Amino acid sequence: MTHGTANNHSVLIVEDNQTLRRLLEYRIGKHYNVRTAEHGEAALDRVEESTPDLIISDIMMPRMDGFALLAALRRDERTAAIPFIFLTAKSDDPSRVKGLNNGVDDYITKPFDIDYVLARVEQIIARSQVYQTKLNARIGRDFSDRLMPKTMPEVEGYRARFYSQPREDGGGDLFDWARATDGSYVFTVGDIMGKGLQAKFYAFSFLSYIRSTIHAMLGSTTSPAALMSYVNKMLIHDKVLEETFASLLLMRWEPDKHRITYANAGHCRPILIGPSGAGIVEYSDLILGLDSSTEYTDKAFTIPPGHAMMCYTDGLNEQVALNGQQFGESGVALCATEALTEERPVTTMLETMLNRSAEHVFADDVLVFWLQRNG
């Protein structure tokens, strides 16, 4: 039974005494989502249905006692880290020591003060959340690092810059580049739909596919549209990534011709920045993962002397400005134009955006690729 709650954390109460079970359910259910079980076997079924944030369990129960329940949970890596409180009439030290040695988080002896139980539940869940937040941040940073290149192309007459600033709760921004045998470069800029670690995991898996696909196909084609079509079909038919949706921008850069050929699957449109202003590169097709029959088209433009091309992810255009509205393409383009002649144009542009933002921090992952032709 679930009562009105102040948060979304869940507690599983395992107690064979119906009166005590109902009392705990009622009092704890005022603050948390509560489910109950009358013995260990029923508790394992409840955990299989949905993993709780905390388990409060009696020790002496029929069919499966508390120690057997704890041991079963700790043997399964999916449930081994669930915080666990023993609630028992036993007060002897051997039972207490056995519980602590088997990974129990607290040991409360009956009769007990229900307010004390509530306080311990709150403390243990809060401690667990702090640990999980730090773990997620560490894993997220590791994924983000693996999604970004360590170097950039060095070509005479150009400067290529790249910037990435992941948020702990951000999504799956990705960027990569490869050099073809004809001397051109293929760039990948993408964004996996979703937030947090799941998006980062899929972005990591997706980028692995992208890299292997591009390296395998560069010998036969350098067409971004052909690469995009292949990736789209792969994404739809792959069993791991079939529920993944992504925006993707594939670009082929020919430095000797100052030409960019690109295919865009629903990604933020590139901006071409010059001394007199900025223009949006118009063309875009359907995002990846929706329709295997989608046809992608190659489009091209040249980078004139003194101009820069900037690609980015939606952490920029969705940033909220001082007026309460999102920057949008035009707001990003304006800040980029003002930074064109700066020594560090990307840093300057981002600082300008933050100075004009409602909050002096980006609310989402930020990724920028800046390719500038010398004047």
VENLINQUI-V503840 format. One record per pair of residues at least 12 apart in sequence whose C-alpha atoms are under 10 Angstrom apart, sorted by the first residue. I is the first residue (numbers start at 1). GAP is how many residues later the second one is. Records with the same first field share a line. If there is no record, write none. Layout:
I->GAP / GAP
This chain:
1->21 / 24 / 25 / 28 / 32 / 33 / 34 / 35
2->23 / 24 / 26 / 27 / 28 / 30 / 31 / 32 / 33 / 34
3->22 / 23 / 24 / 25 / 26 / 27 / 28 / 29 / 30 / 31 / 32
4->25 / 26 / 27 / 28 / 29 / 30
5->23 / 24 / 25 / 26 / 27 / 28 / 29
6->23 / 24 / 25 / 26 / 27
7->23 / 24 / 25 / 26
8->23 / 24 / 25 / 45
9->22 / 23 / 24 / 25 / 43 / 44 / 45 / 113 / 116 / 117 / 120
10->18 / 19 / 21 / 22 / 23 / 24 / 25 / 40 / 41 / 42 / 43 / 44 / 45 / 115
11->14 / 17 / 18 / 20 / 21 / 22 / 23 / 24 / 25 / 40 / 41 / 42 / 43 / 44 / 45 / 72 / 73 / 110 / 114
12->13 / 20 / 21 / 22 / 23 / 24 / 25 / 31 / 34 / 35 / 38 / 39 / 40 / 41 / 42 / 43 / 44 / 45 / 72
13->12 / 15 / 21 / 22 / 23 / 24 / 25 / 26 / 30 / 39 / 41 / 42 / 43 / 44 / 45 / 72 / 74
14->21 / 22 / 23 / 24 / 25 / 26 / 27 / 28 / 29 / 41 / 42 / 43 / 44 / 45 / 47 / 51 / 52 / 55 / 72 / 73
15->21 / 22 / 23 / 24 / 25 / 28 / 41 / 42 / 43 / 44 / 45 / 46 / 47 / 50 / 51 / 72 / 73
16->20 / 21 / 22 / 23 / 24 / 41 / 42 / 43 / 44 / 45 / 46 / 49
17->21 / 22 / 41 / 44
18->19 / 20
21->15 / 16 / 17 / 36 / 37
22->14
23->91
24->12 / 32 / 90 / 93 / 94
27->87 / 88 / 90 / 91
28->86 / 87 / 89 / 90 / 93
31->87 / 91
32->21 / 89 / 90
33->19 / 20
34->18 / 20 / 21
35->12 / 17 / 20
36->19 / 20 / 21
37->20
38->19 / 20 / 23 / 24 / 25 / 26
39->18 / 19 / 20 / 21 / 22 / 23 / 24 / 25 / 26 / 27 / 30
40->17 / 18 / 19 / 21 / 22 / 23 / 24 / 25 / 26 / 27 / 28 / 29 / 30 / 32
41->21 / 22 / 23 / 24 / 25 / 27 / 28 / 31
42->21 / 22 / 27
43->12 / 14 / 21 / 23 / 26
44->20 / 25 / 26 / 28 / 29 / 35
47->26 / 32
48->30 / 31
51->27 / 28 / 31
52->27 / 30 / 31
53->28 / 29 / 30 / 31 / 68 / 71 / 72 / 75 / 76
54->27 / 28 / 29 / 30 / 31 / 51 / 67 / 68 / 70 / 71 / 74
55->15 / 27 / 28 / 29 / 30 / 31 / 49 / 50 / 66
56->27 / 28 / 29 / 30 / 31 / 50 / 51 / 52 / 61 / 65
57->12 / 13 / 27 / 28 / 29 / 30 / 31 / 50 / 51
58->27 / 28 / 29 / 30 / 31 / 32 / 49 / 50 / 51 / 52
59->27 / 28 / 29 / 30 / 31 / 36 / 40
60->27 / 28 / 29 / 30
66->19 / 20 / 21 / 22 / 33
67->19 / 28 / 31 / 32 / 35 / 37
70->12 / 14 / 15 / 16 / 29 / 32 / 33 / 34
71->31 / 32
74->28 / 29
80->23
81->22 / 47
82->21 / 22 / 23 / 43 / 46
83->20 / 21 / 22 / 23 / 38 / 41 / 42 / 44 / 45
84->15 / 19 / 20 / 21 / 22 / 23 / 37 / 40
85->14 / 15 / 18 / 19 / 20 / 21 / 22 / 23 / 32 / 35 / 36 / 39
86->13 / 14 / 18 / 19 / 20 / 21 / 22 / 23
87->19 / 20 / 21 / 22 / 23 / 24 / 25 / 30
88->19 / 20 / 21 / 22 / 23 / 24
89->19 / 20 / 21 / 22 / 23
90->17 / 18 / 19 / 20
91->16 / 17 / 18 / 19
92->17
95->12
96->12 / 13
105->15 / 19
106->14 / 15 / 18
108->12
133->35 / 36
134->34
136->32 / 33 / 60 / 61
137->30 / 31 / 32 / 59 / 60
138->30
139->29 / 58 / 61 / 62
140->26 / 27 / 28 / 29 / 30 / 31 / 32 / 56 / 57 / 58 / 59 / 60 / 61
141->24 / 25 / 26 / 27 / 56 / 59
142->58
143->23 / 29 / 31 / 54 / 56 / 57 / 58 / 59 / 60 / 61
144->20 / 21 / 22 / 23 / 24 / 26 / 27 / 28 / 29 / 30 / 53 / 56 / 57 / 59 / 60 / 221
145->19 / 21 / 29 / 59
146->28 / 29 / 54 / 57 / 58 / 61
147->17 / 25 / 26 / 27 / 28 / 29 / 53 / 54 / 56 / 57 / 58 / 59 / 60 / 61
148->14 / 15 / 16 / 25 / 26 / 27 / 28 / 29 / 56 / 59 / 219
149->13 / 25 / 26 / 27 / 28
150->12 / 26
151->25 / 26
152->24 / 25 / 26
153->24 / 25 / 26 / 32
155->100 / 101 / 218
156->99 / 100 / 217 / 218
157->98 / 99 / 148 / 215 / 216 / 217 / 218
158->97 / 100 / 147 / 148 / 150 / 213 / 214 / 215 / 216 / 217
159->149 / 211 / 212 / 213 / 214 / 215
160->148 / 149 / 150 / 209 / 210 / 211 / 212 / 213
161->149 / 183 / 184 / 185 / 207 / 208 / 209 / 210 / 211
162->13 / 148 / 149 / 150 / 184 / 205 / 206 / 207 / 208 / 209
163->12 / 149 / 183 / 184 / 187 / 203 / 204 / 205 / 206 / 207
164->148 / 149 / 201 / 202 / 203 / 204 / 205
165->150 / 197 / 199 / 200 / 201 / 202 / 203
166->149 / 196 / 197 / 198 / 199 / 200 / 201
167->28 / 29 / 148 / 195 / 196 / 197 / 198 / 199
168->27 / 28 / 29 / 196 / 197
169->25 / 26 / 27 / 28 / 30 / 31 / 194 / 195 / 196
170->24 / 25 / 26 / 27 / 29 / 30 / 145 / 193 / 194 / 195 / 196
171->20 / 21 / 22 / 23 / 24 / 25 / 26 / 27 / 28 / 29 / 30 / 31 / 32 / 144 / 193 / 194 / 195
172->18 / 19 / 20 / 21 / 22 / 23 / 24 / 25 / 26 / 27 / 28 / 29 / 30 / 31 / 32 / 34 / 74 / 193
173->16 / 17 / 18 / 19 / 20 / 26 / 27 / 30 / 31 / 34 / 73 / 74 / 75 / 139 / 140 / 141 / 142 / 191 / 192 / 193 / 194
174->14 / 15 / 16 / 17 / 18 / 26 / 29 / 30 / 32 / 33 / 74 / 139 / 193
175->12 / 13 / 14 / 15 / 16 / 32 / 73 / 74 / 137 / 138 / 192 / 193 / 194
176->12 / 13 / 14 / 31 / 34 / 35 / 74
177->12 / 34 / 37 / 73 / 74 / 75
178->33 / 36 / 37 / 40 / 74
179->36 / 39 / 73 / 74
180->34 / 35 / 38 / 39 / 41 / 42 / 72
181->37 / 38 / 41
182->36 / 37 / 40 / 72
183->70 / 71 / 72 / 73
184->38 / 68 / 69 / 70 / 71 / 72 / 73 / 75 / 76
185->37 / 66 / 67 / 68 / 69 / 70 / 75
186->28 / 29 / 32 / 36 / 37 / 38 / 64 / 65 / 66 / 67 / 68 / 74 / 75 / 76
187->27 / 37 / 62 / 63 / 64 / 65 / 66 / 75 / 182
188->19 / 22 / 23 / 26 / 36 / 60 / 61 / 62 / 63 / 64
189->18 / 58 / 59 / 60 / 61 / 62 / 75 / 78 / 79 / 122 / 123 / 124 / 178 / 179 / 180
190->13 / 16 / 17 / 56 / 57 / 58 / 59 / 60 / 74 / 75 / 76 / 77 / 78 / 121 / 122 / 123 / 124 / 177
191->12 / 54 / 55 / 56 / 57 / 58 / 75 / 76 / 77 / 121 / 122 / 123 / 174 / 176
192->12 / 14 / 15 / 52 / 53 / 54 / 55 / 56 / 96
193->51 / 52 / 53 / 54
194->50 / 51 / 52
195->169 / 170
199->45 / 46 / 47
202->38 / 39 / 41 / 42 / 43 / 44
203->38 / 41 / 43
205->35 / 36
206->25 / 29 / 34 / 35 / 38 / 40
209->22 / 25 / 26
210->17 / 18 / 20 / 21 / 24
213->14 / 15 / 17 / 18 / 21
214->13 / 14 / 16 / 17
217->13
222->29 / 30 / 39
223->27 / 28 / 29 / 38 / 39 / 40 / 74 / 75 / 76
224->25 / 26 / 27 / 28 / 37 / 38 / 39 / 40 / 72 / 73 / 74 / 75
225->24 / 25 / 26 / 36 / 37 / 38 / 39 / 40 / 70 / 71 / 72 / 73 / 74
226->37 / 69 / 70 / 71 / 72
227->23 / 36 / 69
228->20 / 21 / 22 / 34 / 35 / 36 / 37 / 60 / 66 / 67 / 68 / 69 / 70
229->34 / 36 / 59 / 63 / 64 / 65 / 66 / 67 / 68
230->62
231->17 / 57 / 58 / 61
232->13 / 14 / 16 / 33 / 55 / 56 / 57 / 58 / 59 / 60 / 61 / 62 / 63 / 64
233->55 / 56 / 57 / 58 / 59 / 60 / 61
234->54 / 55 / 58
235->53 / 54 / 55 / 56 / 57
236->52 / 53 / 54 / 55 / 56
237->52 / 55
241->48
242->47 / 48
243->46 / 47
244->44 / 45 / 46
245->42 / 43 / 44 / 45
246->19 / 20 / 21 / 40 / 41 / 42 / 43 / 44
247->17 / 18 / 19 / 20 / 21 / 38 / 39 / 40 / 41 / 42 / 66
248->15 / 16 / 17 / 18 / 19 / 20 / 36 / 37 / 38 / 39 / 40 / 65
249->13 / 14 / 15 / 16 / 17 / 18 / 19 / 20 / 21 / 35 / 38 / 62 / 63
250->12 / 13 / 14 / 15 / 17 / 48
251->12 / 13 / 47 / 48 / 49
252->46 / 48
253->47 / 49 / 118
254->48
255->47 / 48 / 118
257->45 / 46
258->43 / 44 / 45 / 46 / 47 / 115
259->41 / 42 / 43 / 44 / 45
260->38 / 39 / 40 / 41 / 42 / 43 / 49
261->36 / 37 / 38 / 39 / 40 / 41
262->21 / 22 / 34 / 35 / 36 / 37 / 38 / 39
263->20 / 21 / 22 / 33 / 34 / 35 / 36 / 37
264->18 / 19 / 20 / 21 / 22 / 23 / 24 / 32 / 33 / 34 / 35
265->18 / 19 / 20 / 21 / 22 / 23 / 24 / 29 / 30 / 31 / 32
266->17 / 18 / 19 / 20 / 21 / 22
267->17 / 18 / 19 / 20 / 21 / 44 / 45 / 46 / 47
268->12 / 13 / 16 / 43 / 44 / 45 / 46 / 48 / 49 / 60 / 61
269->12 / 13 / 14 / 15 / 41 / 42 / 43 / 44 / 45 / 60
270->12 / 13 / 39 / 40 / 41 / 42 / 43 / 59 / 63 / 99 / 100
271->37 / 38 / 39 / 40 / 41 / 58 / 59 / 61 / 62 / 65 / 66 / 99
272->29 / 30 / 31 / 32 / 35 / 36 / 37 / 38 / 39 / 61 / 64 / 65 / 98 / 99 / 100
273->30 / 31 / 33 / 34 / 35 / 36 / 37 / 60 / 61 / 63 / 64 / 65 / 66 / 67 / 99
274->29 / 30 / 31 / 32 / 33 / 34 / 35 / 62 / 63 / 64 / 66 / 67 / 98
275->31 / 32 / 33 / 62 / 63 / 65 / 66
276->31 / 61
277->30 / 56 / 57 / 59 / 60 / 61 / 63
278->29 / 30 / 31 / 52 / 54 / 55 / 56 / 57 / 58 / 59 / 60 / 62
279->30 / 50 / 51 / 54 / 55 / 58
280->29 / 30 / 49 / 50 / 53
281->18 / 19 / 20 / 28
282->17
283->14 / 15 / 16 / 17
284->12 / 13 / 15
285->12
303->68 / 69 / 70 / 71
304->68 / 69 / 70 / 71
305->67 / 68 / 69 / 70
306->34 / 35 / 66 / 67 / 68 / 69
307->30 / 33 / 34 / 64 / 65 / 66 / 67 / 68
308->28 / 29 / 32 / 37 / 62 / 63 / 64 / 65 / 66
309->27 / 60 / 61 / 62 / 63 / 64
310->23 / 26 / 36 / 58 / 59 / 60 / 61 / 62
311->56 / 57 / 58 / 59 / 60
312->20 / 54 / 55 / 56 / 57 / 58
313->51 / 52 / 53 / 54 / 55 / 56
314->14 / 15 / 50 / 51 / 52 / 53
315->47 / 48 / 49 / 50 / 51 / 52 / 53
316->12 / 13 / 15 / 16 / 34 / 37 / 46 / 47 / 48 / 49 / 50 / 51 / 52
317->12 / 13 / 14 / 15 / 16 / 49
318->14 / 44 / 45 / 46
319->12 / 13 / 34 / 35 / 37 / 38 / 39 / 40 / 42 / 43 / 44 / 45 / 47
320->33 / 34 / 36 / 37 / 38 / 39 / 42 / 43
321->32 / 33 / 34 / 35 / 36 / 37 / 38 / 39
322->31 / 32 / 33 / 34 / 35 / 36 / 37
323->33 / 34 / 35
324->33 / 34
325->32 / 33
326->31 / 32
327->26 / 29 / 30
331->22 / 25
332->17 / 18 / 20 / 21
333->16
334->15 / 18 / 19
335->13 / 14 / 15 / 16 / 17 / 18 / 21
336->12 / 13 / 14 / 16 / 17 / 34
337->12
338->14
339->12 / 13
340->32
345->25 / 27
346->22 / 23 / 24
347->21
350->12 / 16 / 18
